[in-house]
Amino acid sequence: MKIKGKIVKGIGESKDFLSIPWVYKQILDTFRFTPYPGTLNIILDSDNIQKILKENGKDRLVHQAEGFCDALVFRGVINNNYECGVILPLVEKYDERLLEIVAPVHLKQSLHIDDGDEVTLELYID
């Protein structure tokens, strides 16, 4: 599945989230790479993308502490260049147009992109 989105600034919590041991291990096991400590956030043109992902998602991060939620995860490639993963938290009132991307590199630096730039994701969904 190919999708496009524009980079937006996050709220700065992903570094802490990704450093939680059970989160880190599940990401490592699922995506088969050591994640850079942060996510790249993109806004999609349509809220239908998340609906499609939720209908087709099979893999998930399973919460192991109170106050956390499960999340669907999808492997992919960003800008035909770096393998990545999308983390889609399963919480109410999560922005239906937002996707959070993890990768083994700092994507903004590695791809020479910034807030407002468009990226392309190729996501593997069965």
VMD Tcl script that builds the backbone (N, CA, C; Angstrom):
set m [mol new atoms 378]
animate dup $m
set s [atomselect $m all]
$s set {name element resname resid chain x y z} {
  {N N MET 1 A 0.851 -1.175 0.000}
  {CA C MET 1 A 0.000 0.000 0.000}
  {C C MET 1 A 0.894 1.236 0.000}
  {N N LYS 2 A 0.724 2.105 -0.992}
  {CA C LYS 2 A 1.503 3.341 -1.056}
  {C C LYS 2 A 0.653 4.499 -0.561}
  {N N ILE 3 A 1.234 5.298 0.332}
  {CA C ILE 3 A 0.535 6.466 0.838}
  {C C ILE 3 A 1.504 7.644 0.927}
  {N N LYS 4 A 0.934 8.830 0.906}
  {CA C LYS 4 A 1.732 10.048 1.040}
  {C C LYS 4 A 1.212 10.848 2.216}
  {N N GLY 5 A 2.124 11.600 2.830}
  {CA C GLY 5 A 1.744 12.461 3.934}
  {C C GLY 5 A 2.755 13.567 4.115}
  {N N LYS 6 A 2.345 14.593 4.851}
  {CA C LYS 6 A 3.229 15.720 5.143}
  {C C LYS 6 A 3.741 15.621 6.567}
  {N N ILE 7 A 5.014 15.939 6.725}
  {CA C ILE 7 A 5.654 15.875 8.036}
  {C C ILE 7 A 5.115 16.977 8.934}
  {N N VAL 8 A 4.786 16.595 10.166}
  {CA C VAL 8 A 4.341 17.552 11.174}
  {C C VAL 8 A 5.143 17.334 12.448}
  {N N LYS 9 A 5.225 18.383 13.221}
  {CA C LYS 9 A 5.952 18.306 14.495}
  {C C LYS 9 A 5.145 17.493 15.499}
  {N N GLY 10 A 5.827 16.604 16.209}
  {CA C GLY 10 A 5.184 15.797 17.243}
  {C C GLY 10 A 5.193 16.521 18.578}
  {N N ILE 11 A 4.758 15.802 19.616}
  {CA C ILE 11 A 4.707 16.415 20.946}
  {C C ILE 11 A 5.918 16.056 21.797}
  {N N GLY 12 A 6.858 15.294 21.218}
  {CA C GLY 12 A 8.118 15.033 21.899}
  {C C GLY 12 A 8.114 13.921 22.927}
  {N N GLU 13 A 7.129 13.018 22.883}
  {CA C GLU 13 A 7.066 11.943 23.864}
  {C C GLU 13 A 7.593 10.611 23.351}
  {N N SER 14 A 7.849 10.511 22.058}
  {CA C SER 14 A 8.204 9.204 21.490}
  {C C SER 14 A 9.565 8.697 21.969}
  {N N LYS 15 A 10.499 9.588 22.234}
  {CA C LYS 15 A 11.815 9.153 22.709}
  {C C LYS 15 A 11.668 8.355 24.006}
  {N N ASP 16 A 10.891 8.881 24.943}
  {CA C ASP 16 A 10.671 8.185 26.211}
  {C C ASP 16 A 9.917 6.870 25.992}
  {N N PHE 17 A 8.905 6.906 25.134}
  {CA C PHE 17 A 8.106 5.709 24.857}
  {C C PHE 17 A 8.975 4.605 24.261}
  {N N LEU 18 A 9.794 4.959 23.276}
  {CA C LEU 18 A 10.625 3.969 22.602}
  {C C LEU 18 A 11.723 3.404 23.501}
  {N N SER 19 A 12.042 4.088 24.583}
  {CA C SER 19 A 13.091 3.605 25.481}
  {C C SER 19 A 12.557 2.674 26.580}
  {N N ILE 20 A 11.253 2.505 26.674}
  {CA C ILE 20 A 10.675 1.566 27.636}
  {C C ILE 20 A 11.077 0.153 27.194}
  {N N PRO 21 A 11.664 -0.641 28.086}
  {CA C PRO 21 A 12.206 -1.945 27.671}
  {C C PRO 21 A 11.237 -2.845 26.899}
  {N N TRP 22 A 9.994 -2.991 27.348}
  {CA C TRP 22 A 9.068 -3.876 26.636}
  {C C TRP 22 A 8.660 -3.308 25.283}
  {N N VAL 23 A 8.592 -1.998 25.151}
  {CA C VAL 23 A 8.292 -1.372 23.858}
  {C C VAL 23 A 9.468 -1.589 22.912}
  {N N TYR 24 A 10.669 -1.279 23.411}
  {CA C TYR 24 A 11.887 -1.420 22.613}
  {C C TYR 24 A 12.037 -2.847 22.090}
  {N N LYS 25 A 11.841 -3.840 22.957}
  {CA C LYS 25 A 11.999 -5.240 22.548}
  {C C LYS 25 A 10.973 -5.626 21.486}
  {N N GLN 26 A 9.722 -5.214 21.671}
  {CA C GLN 26 A 8.698 -5.565 20.683}
  {C C GLN 26 A 8.963 -4.891 19.339}
  {N N ILE 27 A 9.452 -3.666 19.361}
  {CA C ILE 27 A 9.781 -2.977 18.107}
  {C C ILE 27 A 10.951 -3.678 17.423}
  {N N LEU 28 A 11.958 -4.016 18.191}
  {CA C LEU 28 A 13.117 -4.735 17.654}
  {C C LEU 28 A 12.683 -6.071 17.048}
  {N N ASP 29 A 11.844 -6.821 17.747}
  {CA C ASP 29 A 11.372 -8.112 17.249}
  {C C ASP 29 A 10.482 -7.964 16.010}
  {N N THR 30 A 9.636 -6.959 15.989}
  {CA C THR 30 A 8.689 -6.776 14.886}
  {C C THR 30 A 9.360 -6.219 13.635}
  {N N PHE 31 A 10.112 -5.152 13.795}
  {CA C PHE 31 A 10.671 -4.465 12.634}
  {C C PHE 31 A 12.069 -4.952 12.253}
  {N N ARG 32 A 12.711 -5.674 13.179}
  {CA C ARG 32 A 14.050 -6.220 12.937}
  {C C ARG 32 A 15.098 -5.141 12.718}
  {N N PHE 33 A 14.945 -4.008 13.422}
  {CA C PHE 33 A 15.986 -2.985 13.465}
  {C C PHE 33 A 15.934 -2.283 14.811}
  {N N THR 34 A 17.062 -1.672 15.175}
  {CA C THR 34 A 17.135 -0.872 16.391}
  {C C THR 34 A 16.569 0.500 16.057}
  {N N PRO 35 A 15.483 0.914 16.718}
  {CA C PRO 35 A 14.855 2.176 16.343}
  {C C PRO 35 A 15.640 3.398 16.816}
  {N N TYR 36 A 15.699 4.408 15.948}
  {CA C TYR 36 A 16.184 5.717 16.365}
  {C C TYR 36 A 15.220 6.195 17.459}
  {N N PRO 37 A 15.719 6.845 18.513}
  {CA C PRO 37 A 14.839 7.234 19.635}
  {C C PRO 37 A 13.947 8.441 19.326}
  {N N GLY 38 A 12.977 8.227 18.479}
  {CA C GLY 38 A 12.006 9.256 18.129}
  {C C GLY 38 A 11.202 8.792 16.930}
  {N N THR 39 A 10.069 9.425 16.705}
  {CA C THR 39 A 9.253 9.082 15.542}
  {C C THR 39 A 9.147 10.272 14.612}
  {N N LEU 40 A 8.877 9.973 13.357}
  {CA C LEU 40 A 8.549 10.994 12.367}
  {C C LEU 40 A 7.044 10.953 12.229}
  {N N ASN 41 A 6.397 12.077 12.428}
  {CA C ASN 41 A 4.939 12.142 12.353}
  {C C ASN 41 A 4.517 12.728 11.020}
  {N N ILE 42 A 3.538 12.068 10.396}
  {CA C ILE 42 A 3.001 12.605 9.145}
  {C C ILE 42 A 1.481 12.700 9.237}
  {N N ILE 43 A 0.971 13.694 8.543}
  {CA C ILE 43 A -0.472 13.884 8.412}
  {C C ILE 43 A -0.863 13.465 7.000}
  {N N LEU 44 A -1.898 12.649 6.916}
  {CA C LEU 44 A -2.394 12.142 5.644}
  {C C LEU 44 A -3.499 13.047 5.118}
  {N N ASP 45 A -3.736 12.984 3.825}
  {CA C ASP 45 A -4.822 13.764 3.231}
  {C C ASP 45 A -6.189 13.197 3.584}
  {N N SER 46 A -6.227 11.907 3.911}
  {CA C SER 46 A -7.499 11.236 4.132}
  {C C SER 46 A -7.492 10.480 5.459}
  {N N ASP 47 A -8.644 10.439 6.114}
  {CA C ASP 47 A -8.755 9.648 7.329}
  {C C ASP 47 A -9.124 8.196 7.019}
  {N N ASN 48 A -9.301 7.864 5.737}
  {CA C ASN 48 A -9.619 6.486 5.347}
  {C C ASN 48 A -8.417 5.559 5.467}
  {N N ILE 49 A -7.202 6.100 5.405}
  {CA C ILE 49 A -6.003 5.276 5.472}
  {C C ILE 49 A -5.947 4.524 6.803}
  {N N GLN 50 A -6.156 5.234 7.902}
  {CA C GLN 50 A -6.137 4.556 9.207}
  {C C GLN 50 A -7.215 3.478 9.283}
  {N N LYS 51 A -8.374 3.735 8.721}
  {CA C LYS 51 A -9.449 2.741 8.736}
  {C C LYS 51 A -9.017 1.482 7.994}
  {N N ILE 52 A -8.375 1.651 6.845}
  {CA C ILE 52 A -7.881 0.506 6.068}
  {C C ILE 52 A -6.823 -0.238 6.866}
  {N N LEU 53 A -5.898 0.503 7.480}
  {CA C LEU 53 A -4.853 -0.138 8.282}
  {C C LEU 53 A -5.449 -0.914 9.450}
  {N N LYS 54 A -6.423 -0.330 10.126}
  {CA C LYS 54 A -7.043 -1.013 11.264}
  {C C LYS 54 A -7.771 -2.283 10.824}
  {N N GLU 55 A -8.372 -2.247 9.646}
  {CA C GLU 55 A -9.069 -3.430 9.137}
  {C C GLU 55 A -8.104 -4.543 8.740}
  {N N ASN 56 A -6.891 -4.176 8.324}
  {CA C ASN 56 A -5.935 -5.149 7.806}
  {C C ASN 56 A -4.770 -5.444 8.743}
  {N N GLY 57 A -4.684 -4.735 9.852}
  {CA C GLY 57 A -3.559 -4.919 10.758}
  {C C GLY 57 A -3.608 -6.238 11.506}
  {N N LYS 58 A -2.484 -6.937 11.487}
  {CA C LYS 58 A -2.390 -8.218 12.192}
  {C C LYS 58 A -1.359 -8.157 13.313}
  {N N ASP 59 A -0.284 -7.433 13.090}
  {CA C ASP 59 A 0.782 -7.342 14.088}
  {C C ASP 59 A 0.513 -6.175 15.026}
  {N N ARG 60 A 0.899 -6.367 16.272}
  {CA C ARG 60 A 0.667 -5.290 17.235}
  {C C ARG 60 A 1.712 -5.291 18.329}
  {N N LEU 61 A 1.885 -4.098 18.905}
  {CA C LEU 61 A 2.611 -3.957 20.159}
  {C C LEU 61 A 1.562 -4.176 21.246}
  {N N VAL 62 A 1.880 -5.043 22.183}
  {CA C VAL 62 A 0.939 -5.358 23.259}
  {C C VAL 62 A 1.416 -4.670 24.523}
  {N N HIS 63 A 0.546 -3.822 25.076}
  {CA C HIS 63 A 0.939 -3.071 26.278}
  {C C HIS 63 A 1.204 -4.026 27.438}
  {N N GLN 64 A 2.178 -3.641 28.265}
  {CA C GLN 64 A 2.547 -4.462 29.405}
  {C C GLN 64 A 2.584 -3.651 30.697}
  {N N ALA 65 A 1.917 -2.514 30.662}
  {CA C ALA 65 A 1.841 -1.679 31.859}
  {C C ALA 65 A 0.554 -0.872 31.802}
  {N N GLU 66 A 0.005 -0.625 32.973}
  {CA C GLU 66 A -1.209 0.182 33.054}
  {C C GLU 66 A -0.923 1.579 32.537}
  {N N GLY 67 A -1.907 2.168 31.874}
  {CA C GLY 67 A -1.755 3.513 31.335}
  {C C GLY 67 A -1.260 3.524 29.899}
  {N N PHE 68 A -0.992 2.345 29.342}
  {CA C PHE 68 A -0.563 2.225 27.949}
  {C C PHE 68 A -1.649 1.497 27.171}
  {N N CYS 69 A -1.531 1.524 25.842}
  {CA C CYS 69 A -2.498 0.844 24.994}
  {C C CYS 69 A -1.750 -0.031 23.996}
  {N N ASP 70 A -2.474 -0.945 23.375}
  {CA C ASP 70 A -1.907 -1.697 22.265}
  {C C ASP 70 A -1.794 -0.768 21.059}
  {N N ALA 71 A -0.988 -1.179 20.103}
  {CA C ALA 71 A -0.848 -0.417 18.861}
  {C C ALA 71 A -0.653 -1.395 17.719}
  {N N LEU 72 A -1.267 -1.094 16.589}
  {CA C LEU 72 A -0.996 -1.867 15.386}
  {C C LEU 72 A 0.333 -1.408 14.819}
  {N N VAL 73 A 1.062 -2.327 14.204}
  {CA C VAL 73 A 2.355 -1.989 13.614}
  {C C VAL 73 A 2.427 -2.535 12.191}
  {N N PHE 74 A 3.078 -1.771 11.341}
  {CA C PHE 74 A 3.199 -2.119 9.932}
  {C C PHE 74 A 4.625 -1.864 9.475}
  {N N ARG 75 A 5.205 -2.826 8.778}
  {CA C ARG 75 A 6.539 -2.657 8.213}
  {C C ARG 75 A 6.419 -1.959 6.866}
  {N N GLY 76 A 7.480 -1.227 6.508}
  {CA C GLY 76 A 7.450 -0.544 5.220}
  {C C GLY 76 A 8.777 0.080 4.857}
  {N N VAL 77 A 8.715 0.934 3.850}
  {CA C VAL 77 A 9.872 1.681 3.350}
  {C C VAL 77 A 9.415 3.127 3.149}
  {N N ILE 78 A 10.269 4.072 3.536}
  {CA C ILE 78 A 9.940 5.484 3.374}
  {C C ILE 78 A 10.801 6.088 2.261}
  {N N ASN 79 A 10.160 6.816 1.380}
  {CA C ASN 79 A 10.805 7.490 0.244}
  {C C ASN 79 A 11.707 6.543 -0.547}
  {N N ASN 80 A 11.284 5.303 -0.692}
  {CA C ASN 80 A 12.048 4.288 -1.438}
  {C C ASN 80 A 13.482 4.157 -0.952}
  {N N ASN 81 A 13.733 4.466 0.321}
  {CA C ASN 81 A 15.100 4.562 0.785}
  {C C ASN 81 A 15.386 3.795 2.066}
  {N N TYR 82 A 14.602 4.005 3.115}
  {CA C TYR 82 A 14.884 3.410 4.422}
  {C C TYR 82 A 13.727 2.525 4.868}
  {N N GLU 83 A 14.089 1.349 5.407}
  {CA C GLU 83 A 13.045 0.542 6.008}
  {C C GLU 83 A 12.520 1.298 7.227}
  {N N CYS 84 A 11.252 1.087 7.501}
  {CA C CYS 84 A 10.636 1.798 8.610}
  {C C CYS 84 A 9.474 0.982 9.145}
  {N N GLY 85 A 8.879 1.496 10.172}
  {CA C GLY 85 A 7.685 0.900 10.724}
  {C C GLY 85 A 6.702 1.990 11.112}
  {N N VAL 86 A 5.435 1.686 10.986}
  {CA C VAL 86 A 4.381 2.603 11.413}
  {C C VAL 86 A 3.768 2.043 12.687}
  {N N ILE 87 A 3.618 2.905 13.677}
  {CA C ILE 87 A 2.971 2.541 14.937}
  {C C ILE 87 A 1.653 3.303 15.001}
  {N N LEU 88 A 0.559 2.561 15.108}
  {CA C LEU 88 A -0.774 3.159 15.139}
  {C C LEU 88 A -1.439 2.810 16.470}
  {N N PRO 89 A -1.355 3.734 17.468}
  {CA C PRO 89 A -1.943 3.468 18.782}
  {C C PRO 89 A -3.449 3.234 18.696}
  {N N LEU 90 A -3.918 2.256 19.434}
  {CA C LEU 90 A -5.344 1.938 19.453}
  {C C LEU 90 A -5.997 2.630 20.647}
  {N N VAL 91 A -6.140 3.928 20.514}
  {CA C VAL 91 A -6.764 4.743 21.550}
  {C C VAL 91 A -7.895 5.559 20.931}
  {N N GLU 92 A -8.886 5.849 21.746}
  {CA C GLU 92 A -9.959 6.724 21.288}
  {C C GLU 92 A -9.412 8.130 21.067}
  {N N LYS 93 A -9.990 8.816 20.138}
  {CA C LYS 93 A -9.666 10.215 19.853}
  {C C LYS 93 A -8.238 10.413 19.349}
  {N N TYR 94 A -7.606 9.345 18.837}
  {CA C TYR 94 A -6.303 9.503 18.191}
  {C C TYR 94 A -6.567 10.105 16.818}
  {N N ASP 95 A -5.812 11.108 16.437}
  {CA C ASP 95 A -6.016 11.803 15.171}
  {C C ASP 95 A -6.069 10.795 14.017}
  {N N GLU 96 A -7.195 10.755 13.306}
  {CA C GLU 96 A -7.410 9.779 12.242}
  {C C GLU 96 A -6.541 10.010 11.014}
  {N N ARG 97 A -5.831 11.119 10.977}
  {CA C ARG 97 A -4.969 11.397 9.826}
  {C C ARG 97 A -3.484 11.309 10.172}
  {N N LEU 98 A -3.156 10.938 11.412}
  {CA C LEU 98 A -1.769 10.929 11.870}
  {C C LEU 98 A -1.174 9.525 11.819}
  {N N LEU 99 A 0.078 9.437 11.364}
  {CA C LEU 99 A 0.849 8.202 11.458}
  {C C LEU 99 A 2.193 8.521 12.087}
  {N N GLU 100 A 2.679 7.608 12.917}
  {CA C GLU 100 A 3.985 7.756 13.568}
  {C C GLU 100 A 4.923 6.703 12.982}
  {N N ILE 101 A 6.069 7.161 12.523}
  {CA C ILE 101 A 7.012 6.300 11.816}
  {C C ILE 101 A 8.288 6.150 12.630}
  {N N VAL 102 A 8.737 4.901 12.781}
  {CA C VAL 102 A 10.024 4.614 13.405}
  {C C VAL 102 A 10.950 4.071 12.323}
  {N N ALA 103 A 12.244 4.283 12.529}
  {CA C ALA 103 A 13.245 3.819 11.566}
  {C C ALA 103 A 14.571 3.633 12.300}
  {N N PRO 104 A 15.521 2.969 11.663}
  {CA C PRO 104 A 16.821 2.789 12.303}
  {C C PRO 104 A 17.709 4.030 12.239}
  {N N VAL 105 A 17.222 5.083 11.592}
  {CA C VAL 105 A 17.991 6.323 11.431}
  {C C VAL 105 A 17.118 7.518 11.771}
  {N N HIS 106 A 17.742 8.669 11.974}
  {CA C HIS 106 A 17.007 9.923 12.144}
  {C C HIS 106 A 16.526 10.317 10.747}
  {N N LEU 107 A 15.249 10.126 10.491}
  {CA C LEU 107 A 14.734 10.283 9.137}
  {C C LEU 107 A 14.865 11.698 8.575}
  {N N LYS 108 A 14.606 12.710 9.387}
  {CA C LYS 108 A 14.713 14.080 8.869}
  {C C LYS 108 A 16.126 14.369 8.384}
  {N N GLN 109 A 17.109 13.959 9.169}
  {CA C GLN 109 A 18.504 14.197 8.767}
  {C C GLN 109 A 18.896 13.322 7.589}
  {N N SER 110 A 18.570 12.046 7.655}
  {CA C SER 110 A 19.002 11.100 6.627}
  {C C SER 110 A 18.362 11.363 5.269}
  {N N LEU 111 A 17.097 11.797 5.276}
  {CA C LEU 111 A 16.396 12.069 4.020}
  {C C LEU 111 A 16.425 13.551 3.629}
  {N N HIS 112 A 17.043 14.379 4.472}
  {CA C HIS 112 A 17.114 15.828 4.232}
  {C C HIS 112 A 15.716 16.415 4.019}
  {N N ILE 113 A 14.849 16.141 5.011}
  {CA C ILE 113 A 13.470 16.603 4.965}
  {C C ILE 113 A 13.162 17.373 6.241}
  {N N ASP 114 A 12.054 18.113 6.210}
  {CA C ASP 114 A 11.672 18.917 7.367}
  {C C ASP 114 A 10.154 19.016 7.448}
  {N N ASP 115 A 9.660 19.612 8.532}
  {CA C ASP 115 A 8.226 19.798 8.705}
  {C C ASP 115 A 7.643 20.454 7.456}
  {N N GLY 116 A 6.497 19.922 7.010}
  {CA C GLY 116 A 5.831 20.452 5.827}
  {C C GLY 116 A 6.186 19.718 4.543}
  {N N ASP 117 A 7.310 18.993 4.531}
  {CA C ASP 117 A 7.696 18.231 3.345}
  {C C ASP 117 A 6.818 16.991 3.229}
  {N N GLU 118 A 6.673 16.519 2.002}
  {CA C GLU 118 A 5.883 15.319 1.752}
  {C C GLU 118 A 6.792 14.097 1.671}
  {N N VAL 119 A 6.307 12.984 2.216}
  {CA C VAL 119 A 7.018 11.712 2.128}
  {C C VAL 119 A 6.071 10.657 1.570}
  {N N THR 120 A 6.667 9.599 1.047}
  {CA C THR 120 A 5.901 8.473 0.530}
  {C C THR 120 A 6.250 7.231 1.336}
  {N N LEU 121 A 5.227 6.520 1.752}
  {CA C LEU 121 A 5.402 5.265 2.479}
  {C C LEU 121 A 4.886 4.123 1.627}
  {N N GLU 122 A 5.655 3.058 1.576}
  {CA C GLU 122 A 5.194 1.804 1.008}
  {C C GLU 122 A 5.022 0.867 2.195}
  {N N LEU 123 A 3.773 0.562 2.558}
  {CA C LEU 123 A 3.504 -0.288 3.712}
  {C C LEU 123 A 3.133 -1.684 3.232}
  {N N TYR 124 A 3.633 -2.681 3.968}
  {CA C TYR 124 A 3.353 -4.079 3.622}
  {C C TYR 124 A 2.173 -4.547 4.463}
  {N N ILE 125 A 1.039 -4.696 3.814}
  {CA C ILE 125 A -0.129 -5.262 4.502}
  {C C ILE 125 A -0.615 -6.442 3.672}
  {N N ASP 126 A -0.957 -7.514 4.353}
  {CA C ASP 126 A -1.374 -8.729 3.663}
  {C C ASP 126 A -2.837 -8.648 3.262}
}
mol reanalyze $m
mol bondsrecalc $m
mol representation Tube
mol addrep $m
